[in-house]
């Protein structure tokens, strides 16, 4: 309850957010594109790695259980 009373008024809060967003140093289009591609490649690598481990462990378990 006390935290609610300490909050700024909604318009003041929105103004402060806008001011803060103006101070952010946004990446260039080229940097954002490079980072996006890096994230996609990394995600695919992790997916293939974990998928490979899953397949390996599934195969090993099936052989261990003679199925």
N, C-alpha and C positions, 0 to 999 in steps of 0.2 A: 504494500500500500504506500509506503513512504517513497519507494522508487518512482511510483507514478507521479507523486507530487513534485519530485525533483526534475522531471522531464521538461524540456523547453516547450513552448507553445508550438503547434504544428507548423505555422508559417515560418517561425524562426528556425525551426529544425530544417525545413526544406531549403531556406536561404543558406544555412550553414553547409548543407550538403552541396548545393550548387557552387558555393565558394571553394569548398574542398575539391570538388571535381575539376575546377579550373586550374588548380595547382598540380594536378596529376600530370606527369610527363608521359604522354601516350606514345606507344611505339609507332614507327613509320609503317606504311603499308607493306613495304618489302620485309621488314623485320617480323611483322605479324604473320605474313605468308610463310616465311622460313620456319618460324616457331610452330605454326599449324602443321606443316609438313613433317617436322620433327616429331611432333606428338602423334601423328597418324602412324608414322613408321615405327616408333617405339611401341605404340599400342599393338600393332600387328605382330611385332617381334615377340612381345610378351604373350600374346594370344597363341601364337604358334608354339612357343616354348612350353607354356602350360598345357596346351592341347597335346603336345608330344609326350609330356610326362604323364598325362592322364591316360593316353593310349598305352604307354609302356607299363604303367602300374596295373591297368585293367587286364592287359595281356598276361602279365606275370601272375596276377591273382587267379585268372581263369586257368592257367596251366597248373598252378599250385593246388587248385581245387579239382583238377582233372575234368574240366568241362570243355 
